[in-house]
């Protein structure tokens, strides 16, 4: 499998998810703070899929 550069939308979505997870880890956000680890994992999965799948 050949790795490609992620599209701008995929990269921005991954960064937004990662920032939300970091903020939720340090600041008590009622719904999100309990899932900060899983949100961060989701950000990395989005970035991984953006690199592995062929974009337009």
Secondary structure, DSSP 8 states (H G I E B T S, - for coil): -------HHHHHHHHHHHHHHHHHHHS--TTTGGGHHHHHHHHHHHHHHHHHS---
